[in-house]
Amino acid sequence: MAVDTSRDKSGDTVPGERRSAHRALCDCAHCPHSAVHRYREALAGFLRRRDELVGGGGVPAALAHSPAAARQWVSDELTLAAVSVADRARDVESARPARQRQRAVAVVWAAVVLLLAAQAVTAARTGWTDTRTAALLAAVATASVFTLAVYRQRAADGVPAPLLGDDNRLSTSRAVATGWVLLTAFAVLMAALRLAVSGADGAAGLAPERGAALLAVLALTCAVAVAGPWLTASRVRSGRSQKVPAERPRAVDLVTDDAGRGSFPAAQYLLCAAVSLGYATASLVREPDRLPDLPWGLVLLTTVSAAVHLTGRLADAGPPVVLSVVRARAAGDLDASIRPGDDIEIRGAGFVPPGAQPPHLLARTIVRIGPVHAHVPLIPVRGGFVNPADTALRVPVPAEVEPGTLEVQVVTAAGAESNRYTIEVTD
């Protein structure tokens, strides 16, 4: 007979089993597990509803005779469901900072414990030195400042707040600059503590001629961390680029673009920075009383890598461009001019900027036809949406549009406006 270990003698589930059941079925008002549960339910319901509406199921009988009305009803239904899913996702994100703080603080203090263990192992052969004391004190001071900063910052930001860009994504340039700032600050702090502990003069190890390469890399990476966001912001303000804020920051943001695809400029910059930081750390471990002595070859490597990273920002998504507007003809329909009520197909590029793939953002795409604003309907297919697409939009000409020569313009989810394209609407 198998023994049921999930219950204690009173018949209740054991604590581990109760936690698992709580995470799966929790409906507390402010519990993060409840927020995740509600989000998963909303997402599953949205996917089921989308797949149901692909085949025409669920459309009211009163609208079945009108394909245009049925399509608009389907689009409105999916838009409302997508907005509900986005609201549930925001509830999940509001519960993340507390968990992020706990994990980050645990990782930092675990690193301090590992440093102490490594020093104890090496000290068993060579003895405890003032340098080891200074290194340990510097690590404890750095971890204490980090812990205080984590718990003092705004709860909505979470742990990576200093690394977040204006688009709510982790910034590669800020992460690299932060790494070099921490390494340099730790080296200087350790030299100061060594001076305080043993009275040894560490000024020789901090001489400018020795730390010139390190300071050059530090200045370069900090300049990139400031210039990169400024360059992107200036391009967005001038209409030469599109930027959609992310719903939440992810670690993969460091090596991907806004659409979640791998980014070579970001990945190579992060890799070169990791290699250079590793070399600097090894130099500091070997000579803890001096600033890391970097070869100028690593400085040149960092310079080239930073230039590639900044140049990659110029290749961000450009503004939407309308190349042509044609009347969308159904199978068996006669060729004719554009009239109110007809569908038009707008062909071009950049209608769905990177990061705007979620349905609630797709639904924000608008087409101006003269003075009338027409929302682009969501047309579902298995696994996604066929409209709107990045290179083509299909939208009905509203009945409010007056016949005549009119201008068509696309406004994307990022708020970017396309060029104006002239069409002729007849009676």
HELIX and SHEET records of a PDB file:
HELIX    1   1 PRO A   15  LEU A   25  1                                  11    
HELIX    2   2 PRO A   32  VAL A   54  1                                  23    
HELIX    3   3 ALA A   61  LEU A   63  5                                   3    
HELIX    4   4 PRO A   67  SER A   94  1                                  28    
HELIX    5   5 ARG A   96  THR A  126  1                                  31    
HELIX    6   6 ASP A  130  ARG A  152  1                                  23    
HELIX    7   7 ALA A  161  LEU A  163  5                                   3    
HELIX    8   8 THR A  172  SER A  198  1                                  27    
HELIX    9   9 ALA A  204  LEU A  206  5                                   3    
HELIX   10  10 PRO A  208  ARG A  237  1                                  30    
HELIX   11  11 ALA A  251  VAL A  255  5                                   5    
HELIX   12  12 PHE A  264  ARG A  286  1                                  23    
HELIX   13  13 TRP A  296  ARG A  313  1                                  18    
HELIX   14  14 PRO A  359  LEU A  362  1                                   4    
SHEET    1   A 3 VAL A 321  ARG A 327  0                                        
SHEET    2   A 3 ASP A 343  ALA A 349 -1                                        
SHEET    3   A 3 ALA A 392  PRO A 396 -1                                        
SHEET    1   B 4 VAL A 372  HIS A 375  0                                        
SHEET    2   B 4 ILE A 366  ILE A 369 -1                                        
SHEET    3   B 4 GLY A 404  VAL A 411 -1                                        
SHEET    4   B 4 TYR A 421  VAL A 425 -1                                        
SHEET    1   C 2 ILE A 379  VAL A 381  0                                        
SHEET    2   C 2 GLY A 384  ASN A 387 -1                                        
END                                                                             
